[in-house]
Amino acid sequence: MNNLFTGQLVKLTASNPETDPKIMAEWHRDTEFFRLAYGRIAQPWNAKTIQERIEKYGGELNEPIFAIRTLADDKLIGQMGMWIDQPHGDAFTWILIGERDYWGKGYGTDAMRVFMRYAFQEWNLHRLSLRVFGFNKRAIRSYEKCGFLHEGVNRNALQKMGQRWEEVWMGITRGDWERQQMADSR
Ligand SMILES: CC(C)(COP(=O)(O)OP(=O)(O)OC[C@H]1O[C@@H](n2cnc3c(N)ncnc32)[C@H](O)[C@@H]1OP(=O)(O)O)[C@@H](O)C(=O)NCCC(=O)NCCS
């Protein structure tokens, strides 16, 4: 039986309230990260704000939040979670790799693959959904690699960097994921 929370490059863990919020606050001072990650207006967040958000949202049973750490050296590099719409077996998932040195090296994609296994096997969900900004090509490609399909586009939905952008809706069903697992095991 494989470890539910371990992938090829990363593991999903609880966050350490003593050390993690300070590191996460550093990420949120990087405006490129903030703009990729959040629809809201960019604003530096301190460690207290981050910890309050983790406690507020991560404390809910239907809203698990994980820290993403490297397998190689246990370094905190990101955060991810989901909000479960229980009656429908659907969940909105999100992922943030905050350490820029770990962008584009497969860490986020690996974390999402671990998370999908967790969502479908442990929570028995029927589907996972997400929204991504149209300019975030790296994220869109990463989700495609995980098997998420493009399900729709909200045109002109966002105002960022002085212009309008589309918001892309993507999703993967349990059946899609199971077929992908079968194909990978052949
Ligand atoms: C989005 C994120 C989770 C992706 O994880 P990752 O580990 O960096 O992604 P990967 O390295 O596995 O894959 C990135 C893919 O995007 C491609 N890519 C990168 N920049 C690109 C661009 N400008 N246009 C098109 N493709 C691009 C890469 O070539 C790679 O595809 P490939 O493996 O087919 O070559 C991570 O980068 C991250 O969290 N970034 C900051 C915050 C963020 O954007 N969060 C998502 C909010 S929806």
The ligand as an ORCA input file, in Angstrom:
! r2SCAN-3c Opt
* xyz 0 1
  C       1.043     26.362    -11.428
  C       1.979     25.386    -10.732
  C       1.178     24.585     -9.695
  C       2.503     24.396    -11.796
  O       3.360     23.484    -11.198
  P       4.841     23.250    -11.801
  O       5.429     22.150    -11.041
  O       5.522     24.573    -11.844
  O       4.495     22.777    -13.292
  P       5.370     21.788    -14.196
  O       6.813     22.145    -14.089
  O       5.026     20.368    -13.924
  O       4.766     22.066    -15.619
  C       4.702     23.323    -16.181
  C       4.377     23.149    -17.646
  O       4.034     24.427    -18.150
  C       4.828     24.693    -19.275
  N       4.972     26.138    -19.319
  C       5.659     26.942    -18.489
  N       5.514     28.223    -18.863
  C       4.703     28.217    -19.971
  C       4.173     29.215    -20.814
  N       4.449     30.507    -20.610
  N       3.369     28.818    -21.835
  C       3.066     27.531    -22.027
  N       3.539     26.524    -21.243
  C       4.347     26.879    -20.226
  C       6.119     23.943    -19.044
  O       6.849     23.732    -20.240
  C       5.554     22.641    -18.471
  O       5.014     21.818    -19.479
  P       5.813     20.522    -20.055
  O       6.114     19.657    -18.866
  O       4.853     19.918    -21.022
  O       7.067     21.067    -20.693
  C       3.164     26.138    -10.035
  O       4.059     26.632    -11.009
  C       2.694     27.314     -9.163
  O       2.064     27.096     -8.137
  N       2.977     28.564     -9.576
  C       2.742     29.786     -8.801
  C       1.287     29.987     -8.326
  C       0.268     29.573     -9.346
  O       0.338     29.915    -10.509
  N      -0.735     28.803     -8.879
  C      -1.808     28.331     -9.697
  C      -3.000     29.192     -9.559
  S      -4.372     28.595    -10.541
*
